[in-house]
Amino acid sequence: MPRVFTHTHRLDADALDAFCVLQKGFTDQFVYYDKETGCHYLGLGRCIAFPSLSEFEYVNEGGERVAPILFSFNRFDAENPAPADSLFSTFPRLRFMLPELVIIEDARGRFLQVNSLGPVYAGRVERFIRHAMEAPARSRVSIPYTVEEGDPVAWEGQVAQAHAAFATGRIRKVVLSQQRRVQAAHPFSSKDLLVNLIDGDAVGTVFMYRYGDVFFCGCTPELLVRKRGNLVESMCLAGTISAGNSEEERAMLAETLMNDPKNRIEHEYVVEFLRQVMSRNCYDVEIPAEPGIRALRHVQHLHTPVSAKVLDGCTISDLANQLHPTPALAGSPVGEALMALRRIETYNRGFFGGAVGYVDGDGDGAFSVAIRSGVFDGEMGYVYAGCGVVEASVAADEYAEVDMKLRTILSAFDGGE
């Protein structure tokens, strides 16, 4: 495995503004931008790809000693034999990707990092820093669009297939999704949607992977796993209701959600799954007995945080592989639910519902679940959202839930004027 040379320099410019200026020269782009914790990682340039990190080596060449940041974008069901749509099919199948240039913003400060297979040319670093320091303040732009209507009749048929699967006794939950085509009134860029998601009211972690002219992006509220040293965090996020139109209505709906048997059962399947995975790989596992509420812009969810200390030798990649997909994305039991989804859904999800995130050269990092997302080519695209179906589910209610969840990714077209 090749050794990487990395040079990291302090950056006294706004991280996103710097990205918006520097991105003009790069077709490959990677973003993991946690709006809540303040951990922001934005990568640019052709990547060095690694199948695993077991033998990853890097040389810190000067400036600040900051481990290189590698990005990872993984498909929901990588073994699904059904072909993905023409947009998702353009992305290569790579595990860990180290871009030429990474802008880092976290608790340590703000940095610009340059990576290379040979010693880093100092003039290149200086040029990037100069351009970043000259970056003007970014601006948002609205993109008029139309989105296709869903098919309630076809949806009822899919929910009926899920109920038929429950009758066999082998499956307890299936997470069905919908794909809707979006057509823009005029061309737009990956930067346009990225800035709208970050500066808009979407809650969670904004992610993006651009390869050539096609890009996948979204804003997810769902953390899969985060690792810092031997401390790991995850969450159970399942069970949904509207956020309402006022604080009073939000509180009333939250109470309804907390006391709804259908949503509590759906949530408990996820809690049970995470408890099993964490117990195999960690100690001092802490999972509250009762869920709380995670309130977002358009919806609110039942939420149970999970924390633990990871056993020696277990990596964040090991945990992500065992956790993904959770019953919140596939169903329960996971294996049987995946097979049912291959039969029921008419498309391959591609990156939608996949594990996306970053790992640094020292083994820390985070993965989120790529929900509330879409794939685009700058003129059109497809947006995705899903919902958990259990025995008590009603097709019309689940259809309305999908519509609510789609509002997050569609907010990427809203410039907030």
Disulfide bonds with the S-S distance in Angstrom:
none
